[in-house]
Amino acid sequence: MRTDTVFSGHNIIEFRKKHGSKPLRLPLRPDYAIRTARGSDLAALWQIERRCFPTDPFSRQSLARHIRSPRACVILAERKGAIIGFSLVLFAKGRSVGRLMSLAVAPRARHGGVGSSLLQAAELAGFRFGVNSIQLEARRNQVNFYMGRGYAPFSQLARYYADGGSAVRLRKGLTGGGDTVVPFHVRG
Ligand SMILES: CC(C)(COP(=O)(O)OP(=O)(O)OC[C@H]1O[C@@H](n2cnc3c(N)ncnc32)[C@H](O)[C@@H]1OP(=O)(O)O)[C@@H](O)C(=O)NCCC(=O)NCCS
């Protein structure tokens, strides 16, 4: 199901209308495209990963493995042929929770809605994959970004990151099922 999924601006906007907890400032006519990653994107993705997570980036090999894996979805944003960000979400066998492992936008491309679009595309992938929530670990200074997008903190992990920083664990429900953290209503 995953690698051929097309993430058009249209289906992200539709998904947001149905499942988003609050309106986000996403450009109506984005000047970037969202699509799933291919093997040939690896070098650019790894460069962004290292730039955004200097203390504990995924290895190049791990990223390559995730791009190939049927239980992972690597989604990227591309502007004028250049990759400007990506999200990576994992779907473990038999689990109803998708894990967002990475969300990274190149510094020059931030604050234009790219990160929010990539997060929503990861949620859309999770919804299609059949998980009922998305879970992630974030540094404290990123918690507001996720809370503004419907995620609720539920625990903390001390000394989680390689530099000794602790993490906050957050979760967002994608369906109306028992795992739902943030209430929402499916319309239409
Ligand atoms: C976190 C990260 C992915 C956000 O990416 P981004 O592309 O800047 O995200 P967005 O543009 O969607 O949102 C960022 C802010 O810009 C604002 N924004 C969005 N569109 C905007 C626009 N058109 N004009 C002005 N501001 C805008 C948003 O409101 C948001 O502010 P808020 O969090 O206070 O609501 C990016 O900063 C990053 O890669 N950081 C380093 C890696 C990291 O920490 N990742 C998360 C780890 S768990």
Ligand as a Chemical Component Dictionary entry (heavy atoms), coordinates in Angstrom:
data_LIG
# 
_chem_comp.id                   LIG 
_chem_comp.type                 NON-POLYMER 
_chem_comp.pdbx_formal_charge   0 
_chem_comp.three_letter_code    LIG 
# 
loop_
_chem_comp_atom.comp_id 
_chem_comp_atom.atom_id 
_chem_comp_atom.alt_atom_id 
_chem_comp_atom.type_symbol 
_chem_comp_atom.charge 
_chem_comp_atom.model_Cartn_x 
_chem_comp_atom.model_Cartn_y 
_chem_comp_atom.model_Cartn_z 
_chem_comp_atom.pdbx_ordinal 
LIG C1  C1  C 0 9.972  21.183 13.607 1  
LIG C2  C2  C 0 10.077 21.446 12.098 2  
LIG C3  C3  C 0 9.936  20.134 11.345 3  
LIG C4  C4  C 0 8.964  22.411 11.672 4  
LIG O1  O1  O 0 9.040  22.582 10.269 5  
LIG P1  P1  P 0 8.384  23.886 9.542  6  
LIG O2  O2  O 0 8.393  23.632 8.089  7  
LIG O3  O3  O 0 9.045  25.120 10.031 8  
LIG O4  O4  O 0 6.911  23.784 10.122 9  
LIG P2  P2  P 0 5.672  24.754 9.791  10 
LIG O5  O5  O 0 6.101  25.849 8.875  11 
LIG O6  O6  O 0 4.556  23.910 9.392  12 
LIG O7  O7  O 0 5.340  25.351 11.219 13 
LIG C5  C5  C 0 6.334  26.057 11.948 14 
LIG C6  C6  C 0 5.797  27.349 12.432 15 
LIG O8  O8  O 0 5.681  28.243 11.354 16 
LIG C7  C7  C 0 4.364  28.786 11.322 17 
LIG N1  N1  N 0 3.939  28.893 9.931  18 
LIG C8  C8  C 0 3.437  27.928 9.160  19 
LIG N2  N2  N 0 3.118  28.409 7.945  20 
LIG C9  C9  C 0 3.471  29.700 7.951  21 
LIG C10 C10 C 0 3.422  30.735 6.989  22 
LIG N3  N3  N 0 2.908  30.507 5.748  23 
LIG N4  N4  N 0 3.902  31.933 7.327  24 
LIG C11 C11 C 0 4.417  32.160 8.568  25 
LIG N5  N5  N 0 4.484  31.220 9.525  26 
LIG C12 C12 C 0 4.022  30.015 9.216  27 
LIG C13 C13 C 0 3.501  27.794 12.020 28 
LIG O9  O9  O 0 2.382  28.437 12.606 29 
LIG C14 C14 C 0 4.419  27.212 13.022 30 
LIG O10 O10 O 0 4.373  27.925 14.215 31 
LIG P3  P3  P 0 3.676  27.234 15.474 32 
LIG O11 O11 O 0 4.408  25.943 15.734 33 
LIG O12 O12 O 0 3.854  28.250 16.526 34 
LIG O13 O13 O 0 2.256  26.975 15.056 35 
LIG C15 C15 C 0 11.435 22.127 11.762 36 
LIG O14 O14 O 0 11.602 23.260 12.579 37 
LIG C16 C16 C 0 12.642 21.207 11.951 38 
LIG O15 O15 O 0 12.991 20.449 11.046 39 
LIG N6  N6  N 0 13.308 21.293 13.115 40 
LIG C17 C17 C 0 14.511 20.504 13.377 41 
LIG C18 C18 C 0 14.182 19.052 13.534 42 
LIG C19 C19 C 0 13.175 18.819 14.627 43 
LIG O16 O16 O 0 13.333 19.324 15.729 44 
LIG N7  N7  N 0 12.135 18.036 14.287 45 
LIG C20 C20 C 0 11.109 17.644 15.221 46 
LIG C21 C21 C 0 11.681 16.612 16.100 47 
LIG S1  S1  S 0 10.572 15.629 16.932 48 
# 
loop_
_chem_comp_bond.comp_id 
_chem_comp_bond.atom_id_1 
_chem_comp_bond.atom_id_2 
_chem_comp_bond.value_order 
_chem_comp_bond.pdbx_ordinal 
LIG C1  C2  SING 1  
LIG C2  C3  SING 2  
LIG C2  C4  SING 3  
LIG C2  C15 SING 4  
LIG C4  O1  SING 5  
LIG O1  P1  SING 6  
LIG P1  O2  DOUB 7  
LIG P1  O3  SING 8  
LIG P1  O4  SING 9  
LIG O4  P2  SING 10 
LIG P2  O5  DOUB 11 
LIG P2  O6  SING 12 
LIG P2  O7  SING 13 
LIG O7  C5  SING 14 
LIG C5  C6  SING 15 
LIG C6  O8  SING 16 
LIG C6  C14 SING 17 
LIG O8  C7  SING 18 
LIG C7  N1  SING 19 
LIG C7  C13 SING 20 
LIG N1  C8  SING 21 
LIG N1  C12 SING 22 
LIG C8  N2  DOUB 23 
LIG N2  C9  SING 24 
LIG C9  C10 SING 25 
LIG C9  C12 DOUB 26 
LIG C10 N3  SING 27 
LIG C10 N4  DOUB 28 
LIG N4  C11 SING 29 
LIG C11 N5  DOUB 30 
LIG N5  C12 SING 31 
LIG C13 O9  SING 32 
LIG C13 C14 SING 33 
LIG C14 O10 SING 34 
LIG O10 P3  SING 35 
LIG P3  O11 DOUB 36 
LIG P3  O12 SING 37 
LIG P3  O13 SING 38 
LIG C15 O14 SING 39 
LIG C15 C16 SING 40 
LIG C16 O15 DOUB 41 
LIG C16 N6  SING 42 
LIG N6  C17 SING 43 
LIG C17 C18 SING 44 
LIG C18 C19 SING 45 
LIG C19 O16 DOUB 46 
LIG C19 N7  SING 47 
LIG N7  C20 SING 48 
LIG C20 C21 SING 49 
LIG C21 S1  SING 50 
# 
